[in-house]
Amino acid sequence: MHVLVLGAAGMVGRKLVDRLLRDGRLGKSEISRLTLHDVVAPARPEKTGFPVEVLAGDFAVPGAAEKLIAGRPDVIFHLAAIVSGEAELDFDKGYRINLDGTRMLLDAIRLAGGGYKPRVVFTSSIAVFGAPFPEAIGDEFFHTPLLSYGTQKAIGELLLADYSRRGFLDGIGIRLPTICIRPGLPNKAASGFFSNILREPLAGKEAVLPVSEDVRHWHATPRSAVGFLLHAGTMDLATVGARRNLTMPGLSATVGEQIAALKRVAGEKVAARIKRVPDPFIMGIVDGWPRNFAARRARELGFTTAEQTFDDIIRIHIEDELGGQFVN
């Protein structure tokens, strides 16, 4: 099996690639070739049991998508995107990467010919939903995104479903919760503070909280995100039907509940490193975000999370990223 990962240098992309390299297979199929692509070259693995090609470039320029699928990958994980805050600040860049790049990829597959019909796993976002919200958003809730990023992802979902309906590809879109705790450095995602206020204090650093502790949001760990992707890449899509886009399971929590969990797991001294500095720009974006989901269809189709409580989210980060230790 040939697997292509777009956005392989991103946080979730790196973790997915690590898992594919470790397992050497996707589901029941052994991986025979792995192609990694991002705007910056993904890290080249040192030892593998199969060929790994590492590519760098802008996948949203004309002709790029055709080159990426020239080797006819069997499964394509499409994680390539610019994040919410950057898409909101740079309108043209957001639409060029998040929408035009996706359309070029799907069209390249459509025009490849020869019966080529790969599995395409598209990472969408809960940003496709906009306020006002019910207490828990069900699978029937309509799309009314309040951000350019959410609009771009919603259009991508529609394209994926239509190209799948027409038989050009076998696609599934997974709406990821906000991934928490994200390892590494802060990025331009408006949701980044959800991770920052936990990751930085655990590393002995001060963190800035730009919103009220009453803000509620939908979360999942990087470990769960990789599990979602692997299941989407191997499941029987006949069970999904024509509605190819699913909201992934997660955990709803307020910022205050996040901080309380941090105190329970790591202590008051660690939590005291959080500094409250309101940011009107971030607050304005967060006001239109969804807070809680039922995610019934995804659970019935076998998608599961690695965490049951927010304490688990923090413990998983300490285990996976900090070697079981944090700065007290």
PERA-V633885 format. One record per residue. N is the residue number from 0. RES is the residue in three letters. PHI is phi in whole degrees, 0 to 359 (none if undefined). PSI is psi in whole degrees, -180 to 180 (* if undefined). OMEGA is omega in degrees with one decimal (NA if undefined). Layout:
n: {N & N}
res: {RES & RES}
phi: {PHI & PHI}
psi: {PSI & PSI}
omega: {OMEGA & OMEGA}
This chain:
n: {0 & 1 & 2 & 3 & 4 & 5 & 6 & 7 & 8 & 9 & 10 & 11 & 12 & 13 & 14 & 15 & 16 & 17 & 18 & 19 & 20 & 21 & 22 & 23 & 24 & 25 & 26 & 27 & 28 & 29 & 30 & 31 & 32 & 33 & 34 & 35 & 36 & 37 & 38 & 39 & 40 & 41 & 42 & 43 & 44 & 45 & 46 & 47 & 48 & 49 & 50 & 51 & 52 & 53 & 54 & 55 & 56 & 57 & 58 & 59 & 60 & 61 & 62 & 63 & 64 & 65 & 66 & 67 & 68 & 69 & 70 & 71 & 72 & 73 & 74 & 75 & 76 & 77 & 78 & 79 & 80 & 81 & 82 & 83 & 84 & 85 & 86 & 87 & 88 & 89 & 90 & 91 & 92 & 93 & 94 & 95 & 96 & 97 & 98 & 99 & 100 & 101 & 102 & 103 & 104 & 105 & 106 & 107 & 108 & 109 & 110 & 111 & 112 & 113 & 114 & 115 & 116 & 117 & 118 & 119 & 120 & 121 & 122 & 123 & 124 & 125 & 126 & 127 & 128 & 129 & 130 & 131 & 132 & 133 & 134 & 135 & 136 & 137 & 138 & 139 & 140 & 141 & 142 & 143 & 144 & 145 & 146 & 147 & 148 & 149 & 150 & 151 & 152 & 153 & 154 & 155 & 156 & 157 & 158 & 159 & 160 & 161 & 162 & 163 & 164 & 165 & 166 & 167 & 168 & 169 & 170 & 171 & 172 & 173 & 174 & 175 & 176 & 177 & 178 & 179 & 180 & 181 & 182 & 183 & 184 & 185 & 186 & 187 & 188 & 189 & 190 & 191 & 192 & 193 & 194 & 195 & 196 & 197 & 198 & 199 & 200 & 201 & 202 & 203 & 204 & 205 & 206 & 207 & 208 & 209 & 210 & 211 & 212 & 213 & 214 & 215 & 216 & 217 & 218 & 219 & 220 & 221 & 222 & 223 & 224 & 225 & 226 & 227 & 228 & 229 & 230 & 231 & 232 & 233 & 234 & 235 & 236 & 237 & 238 & 239 & 240 & 241 & 242 & 243 & 244 & 245 & 246 & 247 & 248 & 249 & 250 & 251 & 252 & 253 & 254 & 255 & 256 & 257 & 258 & 259 & 260 & 261 & 262 & 263 & 264 & 265 & 266 & 267 & 268 & 269 & 270 & 271 & 272 & 273 & 274 & 275 & 276 & 277 & 278 & 279 & 280 & 281 & 282 & 283 & 284 & 285 & 286 & 287 & 288 & 289 & 290 & 291 & 292 & 293 & 294 & 295 & 296 & 297 & 298 & 299 & 300 & 301 & 302 & 303 & 304 & 305 & 306 & 307 & 308 & 309 & 310 & 311 & 312 & 313 & 314 & 315 & 316 & 317 & 318 & 319 & 320 & 321 & 322 & 323 & 324 & 325 & 326 & 327}
res: {MET & HIS & VAL & LEU & VAL & LEU & GLY & ALA & ALA & GLY & MET & VAL & GLY & ARG & LYS & LEU & VAL & ASP & ARG & LEU & LEU & ARG & ASP & GLY & ARG & LEU & GLY & LYS & SER & GLU & ILE & SER & ARG & LEU & THR & LEU & HIS & ASP & VAL & VAL & ALA & PRO & ALA & ARG & PRO & GLU & LYS & THR & GLY & PHE & PRO & VAL & GLU & VAL & LEU & ALA & GLY & ASP & PHE & ALA & VAL & PRO & GLY & ALA & ALA & GLU & LYS & LEU & ILE & ALA & GLY & ARG & PRO & ASP & VAL & ILE & PHE & HIS & LEU & ALA & ALA & ILE & VAL & SER & GLY & GLU & ALA & GLU & LEU & ASP & PHE & ASP & LYS & GLY & TYR & ARG & ILE & ASN & LEU & ASP & GLY & THR & ARG & MET & LEU & LEU & ASP & ALA & ILE & ARG & LEU & ALA & GLY & GLY & GLY & TYR & LYS & PRO & ARG & VAL & VAL & PHE & THR & SER & SER & ILE & ALA & VAL & PHE & GLY & ALA & PRO & PHE & PRO & GLU & ALA & ILE & GLY & ASP & GLU & PHE & PHE & HIS & THR & PRO & LEU & LEU & SER & TYR & GLY & THR & GLN & LYS & ALA & ILE & GLY & GLU & LEU & LEU & LEU & ALA & ASP & TYR & SER & ARG & ARG & GLY & PHE & LEU & ASP & GLY & ILE & GLY & ILE & ARG & LEU & PRO & THR & ILE & CYS & ILE & ARG & PRO & GLY & LEU & PRO & ASN & LYS & ALA & ALA & SER & GLY & PHE & PHE & SER & ASN & ILE & LEU & ARG & GLU & PRO & LEU & ALA & GLY & LYS & GLU & ALA & VAL & LEU & PRO & VAL & SER & GLU & ASP & VAL & ARG & HIS & TRP & HIS & ALA & THR & PRO & ARG & SER & ALA & VAL & GLY & PHE & LEU & LEU & HIS & ALA & GLY & THR & MET & ASP & LEU & ALA & THR & VAL & GLY & ALA & ARG & ARG & ASN & LEU & THR & MET & PRO & GLY & LEU & SER & ALA & THR & VAL & GLY & GLU & GLN & ILE & ALA & ALA & LEU & LYS & ARG & VAL & ALA & GLY & GLU & LYS & VAL & ALA & ALA & ARG & ILE & LYS & ARG & VAL & PRO & ASP & PRO & PHE & ILE & MET & GLY & ILE & VAL & ASP & GLY & TRP & PRO & ARG & ASN & PHE & ALA & ALA & ARG & ARG & ALA & ARG & GLU & LEU & GLY & PHE & THR & THR & ALA & GLU & GLN & THR & PHE & ASP & ASP & ILE & ILE & ARG & ILE & HIS & ILE & GLU & ASP & GLU & LEU & GLY & GLY & GLN & PHE & VAL & ASN}
phi: {none & 260 & 244 & 247 & 243 & 266 & 83 & 287 & 268 & 286 & 299 & 292 & 301 & 297 & 291 & 296 & 298 & 303 & 292 & 296 & 293 & 292 & 282 & 73 & 205 & 235 & 66 & 268 & 258 & 287 & 280 & 258 & 200 & 229 & 244 & 244 & 222 & 197 & 293 & 246 & 298 & 298 & 297 & 274 & 295 & 284 & 231 & 221 & 267 & 206 & 296 & 234 & 256 & 247 & 234 & 229 & 159 & 270 & 284 & 261 & 267 & 305 & 93 & 293 & 296 & 300 & 292 & 293 & 259 & 302 & 278 & 51 & 299 & 283 & 230 & 241 & 264 & 261 & 252 & 289 & 187 & 261 & 278 & 302 & 296 & 293 & 295 & 284 & 280 & 237 & 303 & 296 & 296 & 300 & 289 & 293 & 281 & 285 & 254 & 298 & 298 & 296 & 298 & 298 & 297 & 296 & 291 & 299 & 295 & 301 & 269 & 293 & 73 & 68 & 76 & 290 & 212 & 281 & 282 & 243 & 257 & 257 & 273 & 263 & 207 & 291 & 291 & 291 & 258 & 226 & 296 & 278 & 243 & 285 & 300 & 224 & 283 & 268 & 288 & 264 & 291 & 277 & 273 & 220 & 298 & 250 & 228 & 300 & 302 & 296 & 296 & 298 & 291 & 296 & 295 & 301 & 299 & 297 & 298 & 301 & 295 & 289 & 294 & 291 & 301 & 279 & 84 & 283 & 201 & 243 & 253 & 216 & 252 & 242 & 276 & 283 & 295 & 296 & 278 & 212 & 258 & 285 & 283 & 89 & 268 & 301 & 243 & 270 & 292 & 298 & 275 & 301 & 295 & 301 & 277 & 303 & 288 & 250 & 296 & 294 & 301 & 294 & 267 & 85 & 247 & 282 & 231 & 253 & 258 & 267 & 230 & 290 & 291 & 280 & 298 & 249 & 209 & 250 & 232 & 208 & 279 & 304 & 299 & 292 & 301 & 296 & 299 & 300 & 297 & 296 & 294 & 296 & 282 & 233 & 291 & 281 & 285 & 297 & 282 & 274 & 79 & 283 & 273 & 274 & 243 & 232 & 277 & 285 & 298 & 193 & 227 & 270 & 207 & 276 & 300 & 300 & 291 & 301 & 294 & 298 & 295 & 299 & 297 & 294 & 279 & 245 & 104 & 297 & 299 & 293 & 295 & 291 & 280 & 274 & 250 & 274 & 223 & 303 & 234 & 302 & 296 & 295 & 299 & 295 & 291 & 295 & 303 & 262 & 269 & 291 & 242 & 201 & 225 & 275 & 53 & 296 & 301 & 298 & 295 & 295 & 269 & 98 & 279 & 227 & 252 & 273 & 237 & 245 & 226 & 289 & 303 & 299 & 301 & 290 & 296 & 297 & 297 & 297 & 289 & 279 & 248 & 244 & 63 & 85 & 237 & 219 & 277 & 271}
psi: {133 & 125 & 132 & 129 & 114 & 133 & 32 & -14 & -7 & 172 & -53 & -38 & -44 & -42 & -37 & -46 & -43 & -42 & -42 & -40 & -40 & -43 & -35 & 9 & 163 & 109 & -127 & -3 & 131 & 141 & 126 & -19 & 141 & 127 & 127 & 131 & 143 & 174 & -30 & 148 & 123 & 157 & 136 & 122 & 146 & -49 & 128 & 158 & 7 & 162 & 138 & 122 & 130 & 123 & 148 & 142 & 176 & 111 & -6 & 12 & 149 & 132 & -18 & -44 & -39 & -39 & -37 & -33 & 7 & -33 & 6 & 62 & 143 & -36 & 131 & 119 & 111 & 94 & 1 & 127 & 160 & 152 & 173 & -50 & -42 & -40 & -32 & -34 & -30 & 89 & -50 & -44 & -41 & -47 & -34 & -46 & -54 & -30 & -58 & -41 & -41 & -45 & -42 & -40 & -49 & -38 & -37 & -40 & -45 & -38 & -1 & -34 & -176 & 23 & 15 & 123 & 81 & 163 & 126 & 118 & 113 & 124 & 108 & -158 & 153 & -5 & -7 & -13 & 146 & 154 & 156 & 151 & 152 & 177 & -41 & 126 & 123 & -180 & -13 & -1 & 140 & 162 & 120 & 67 & 144 & 12 & 153 & -40 & -47 & -38 & -44 & -41 & -38 & -41 & -41 & -40 & -45 & -43 & -45 & -45 & -41 & -42 & -33 & -43 & -38 & -4 & 14 & -27 & 173 & 92 & 152 & 133 & 132 & 121 & 106 & 139 & 172 & 126 & 125 & 124 & 127 & 127 & 171 & -156 & 158 & 145 & -169 & 8 & 134 & -25 & 1 & -29 & -26 & -37 & -40 & -42 & -7 & -48 & -48 & -48 & -37 & -24 & 6 & 16 & 159 & 146 & 152 & 128 & 113 & -2 & 174 & 152 & -10 & -12 & 128 & 144 & 173 & 123 & 156 & 156 & 161 & -36 & -42 & -39 & -43 & -41 & -41 & -47 & -45 & -41 & -42 & -32 & -11 & -16 & 161 & 108 & -8 & -26 & -15 & -34 & -156 & -21 & 89 & 1 & 130 & 141 & 124 & 151 & 159 & -162 & 123 & 130 & 149 & 163 & -39 & -39 & -35 & -48 & -39 & -39 & -40 & -41 & -42 & -42 & -42 & -14 & 162 & -38 & -41 & -47 & -26 & -10 & -1 & 126 & 128 & 114 & 94 & 138 & 107 & -36 & -50 & -42 & -39 & -38 & -47 & -30 & -28 & 9 & 148 & 156 & -26 & 146 & 155 & -41 & 38 & -48 & -45 & -43 & -41 & -27 & 9 & 7 & 129 & 160 & 158 & -11 & 148 & -24 & 167 & -27 & -40 & -40 & -43 & -42 & -39 & -41 & -44 & -40 & -46 & -32 & -25 & 10 & 26 & 1 & 150 & 165 & 115 & *}
omega: {176.6 & -178.8 & 175.8 & 176.5 & 174.7 & -172.6 & -173.1 & 179.2 & 177.7 & -175.2 & -179.8 & 178.4 & 179.7 & -178.8 & 176.0 & -179.7 & 177.8 & -179.6 & 179.1 & 178.4 & -179.1 & -177.5 & -176.7 & -178.7 & 172.5 & -173.2 & -178.8 & -175.4 & 175.7 & 178.3 & 179.2 & -178.5 & -180.0 & 177.7 & -177.3 & -178.1 & 170.8 & 179.6 & 168.6 & -173.6 & 173.5 & 178.4 & 179.0 & 179.7 & -175.3 & -177.1 & 178.2 & 177.4 & -178.5 & -178.6 & 175.9 & 177.9 & -179.4 & -176.3 & 176.5 & 178.5 & 179.2 & -174.7 & -177.6 & 175.0 & -179.6 & 178.0 & -177.1 & -176.8 & 179.3 & 178.2 & -177.9 & -178.0 & -178.7 & 178.0 & 177.6 & 176.6 & -179.3 & 179.5 & 178.8 & 173.1 & -176.4 & 178.8 & -173.8 & 179.3 & 164.5 & -169.0 & -168.3 & -177.7 & 179.4 & 178.5 & 179.5 & -178.8 & -178.3 & -173.8 & -176.2 & -179.6 & 179.4 & -179.4 & -179.2 & -177.6 & -170.3 & 179.9 & -175.8 & 179.4 & 178.2 & 179.5 & 179.0 & 178.3 & -178.4 & 178.8 & 177.3 & 176.7 & -178.6 & -174.1 & -176.4 & 177.3 & 177.0 & 179.1 & -179.4 & -177.2 & -176.3 & 166.8 & 177.1 & 176.9 & -175.8 & 177.6 & 176.3 & -172.1 & 173.2 & 175.5 & 175.4 & 179.3 & 178.8 & -179.4 & 5.9 & -174.1 & 166.5 & -179.2 & 174.7 & -176.4 & 179.9 & -177.1 & -179.0 & -175.2 & -175.0 & 179.0 & 170.7 & -174.8 & -179.4 & 175.8 & 174.4 & 178.6 & 179.0 & 177.3 & 179.2 & 178.9 & 179.3 & 177.5 & 176.6 & 177.0 & -179.7 & 178.2 & -179.7 & -179.2 & -177.7 & 178.3 & 175.4 & 179.2 & -178.7 & 176.0 & -179.8 & -179.2 & 178.7 & -169.1 & 171.3 & 178.0 & 179.0 & 178.8 & -177.1 & 166.4 & 170.2 & -176.3 & -172.6 & 14.2 & 177.4 & 175.2 & 175.8 & -176.6 & 175.5 & 175.9 & -175.2 & 177.4 & 178.0 & -179.3 & -172.9 & -176.8 & 178.6 & 175.9 & -175.1 & -174.5 & 175.8 & -175.8 & -175.6 & 176.5 & 178.2 & 178.4 & 178.8 & -176.3 & 175.2 & 177.7 & -178.9 & 174.1 & -174.2 & -175.7 & 178.1 & 176.1 & 177.6 & -178.2 & -180.0 & -178.2 & -174.3 & -170.2 & 167.8 & -178.9 & 171.2 & 178.6 & 178.0 & -179.4 & 177.7 & 177.2 & 177.2 & -177.4 & -179.3 & 178.9 & 179.0 & -178.8 & -174.0 & -173.8 & 176.6 & -175.7 & 173.7 & 179.7 & -177.9 & -179.0 & -175.3 & -178.6 & -167.2 & -176.7 & -172.1 & 171.8 & -177.5 & 174.7 & 178.7 & -177.4 & 179.0 & -179.4 & 172.1 & 175.4 & 177.2 & 177.8 & 174.3 & -177.3 & 177.3 & 177.4 & 177.8 & 177.6 & -179.0 & -174.4 & -171.1 & 176.9 & -177.2 & -177.6 & 179.0 & -178.6 & -179.5 & 179.1 & 178.6 & -179.4 & -178.4 & 177.6 & -177.3 & 178.8 & -177.3 & -179.8 & 179.3 & -179.9 & 179.4 & 177.9 & -175.1 & -179.8 & -178.4 & -177.1 & 175.4 & -172.1 & -173.8 & -178.3 & 171.7 & 176.9 & -175.7 & -176.4 & -178.1 & 179.9 & 179.4 & -179.8 & 170.3 & 176.9 & -177.9 & 177.6 & 178.6 & -174.2 & 177.0 & -179.9 & 177.2 & 172.5 & 178.2 & -179.8 & 180.0 & -179.5 & 178.6 & 177.5 & 179.6 & -179.5 & -173.3 & -171.4 & -172.3 & 178.6 & 178.6 & -176.3 & 173.6 & -177.5 & -175.9 & NA}
